[in-house]
Structures are given as structure tokens and as C-alpha cells.
Amino acid sequence: MAQVTAQRVPHIKLGIASYVLPGCKVSGDLPVVQAHDHGIMIGAIDGIGHGESAAAAADKARRIIAANASKPILQVVQRCHQELQSTRGVVMSLASIDYADQSLDWVGIGNVQALLIRADHSANPGRIELLLRSGVVGAQLPALQFETIAIEDSDLLIFATDGLRRGFADGLGTDGEAPSLARAILEQHRRGDDDALVVVARLT
């Protein structure tokens, strides 16, 4: 079953679309969106496997991230790794947005895709994809390194779990509202044999 939600968050317009693998009651793919005094932490988490155990791992990661959202992004990932070792573990991509600096730090462990699409059509490059590092948070954490990127109003930040086919953003029209874009990506590119999650954030 597919579900699309819109959410009000300071400084971003947010759309989230999710799909639960048939036969499962809950999804192991969860969004995390947590505002704090100087910015916001946003991303997508994919619990290893399917069903309740995957969902429990993803939910624990989400709660840890939300409770530590104002901290440096690598500290947050390391905290997740320490506290998820009794679970199946997760893969995830996270971005920490700093409003004052107009920048984001992001990091990816596993296969949750993330990309930034520039609102300025003359920007070069017009699209930046997050470099993903192999590993599992809670089981085998790779050497961590984040990237810092300058951002501007109306830039589009997208996260997609591996329930989506790669190349989902090829030819994507980016002028729509965030919930509509999330729905379109999910409907057109979900594989159907796994949980799937799309998080779309328009920066404002």
C-alpha cells in the first residue's frame, strides 16, 4: 500500500511517499525530520530485511537521530551505530541543514540514495549525488566522511531507499509541490518487491 503525506517544517516544504511490501504490516523504511535551534536533520532510514524487526531497528535509529539532531552529523551516526548493535542494523542517508550558513552536511551508509537538485537551472553541476559508503549502521560502520554543500532557496533535496530503481530523478520535473513529486517518484519507480520510501524537501 502506498501512502503520501505532507508535513510542515520550518524552512522546508516536505513530501513523503512510502510503500509497504505486501504481506507486511509495517515498513522498515522510515523518514526522519527533526528541526532544532539552528537547522534541521533530515533523511531516510532502511532497516535491514523486512517486517517488524526491520521496522524496530529503523524506528530506534529515528528516535536516536531526533534526540541528537543538533549535534554534528558524524556524532549522530556513531551514536546510532553504538545503540543499534542489538538490532538488525540499518542503512541510511542523512543531511544536516544549517540555516545561518546556508549549507548542508550529508553522509550515507549503505544504499539509500540522496541527491540535491539546484533550483538555478544554469548551475553547474545542476545535480549533486551523495557518495554512499558500504556498511551497516549497528553492524559494520565504514570510515565516515561527510560532505558540505552550499544551498539556496528552492533547491530540492531527495532521499530514496532501495525499493526505488536507480535513475529515478532522470528527467524529473522539479517545479511541482514536494508531496506531488514524492508521489510521482514512488509510483513511477518503485520496484514492488521491497518496502520503499521517498523524502522530498524543497528548501525555502
Secondary structure by P-SEA (a helix, b strand, c coil): cbbbbbbbbcccbbbbbbccccccccccbbbbbbbccccccccccccccccaaaaaaaaaaaaaaaacccccaaaaaaaaaaaacccccccbbbbbbbcccccccccccccbbbbbbbccccccccccccccccccccccccbbbbbbbbbcccbbbbbbcccccccccccccccccaaaaaaaaaaccccccbbbbbbbbbcc
